[in-house]
């Protein structure tokens, strides 16, 4: 059975809504593009358009570097909000973070 966070992110994909959440102590502003499972765990592929990151800062000059594959269980204080949809020119590149895809954004 899917977690509440999984269901919320899945709905955000369907409606092209933003997700705001804390991940590893950093507030992130994200647009989810794909959701599913890898090794039995829930994962989502997000385009991070604002906020902070432990791995690298948001690159306004090269948005192709702002993709994040996040373990849904590790997202805290998740909110789905309507707002401008953000993506990158390389959004159609095959993703590798989710083994069993449940849903992807339609372009």
Secondary structure, DSSP 4 states (H G I P E B T S, - for coil): ---HHHHHHHHHHHHT-EEEEEETTEEEEEEEEEEEEETTEEEEEEEEEEE--SS----SS-GGG-EEEEEGGGEEEEEEE-------TTTTSPP-S-SEEEEE---
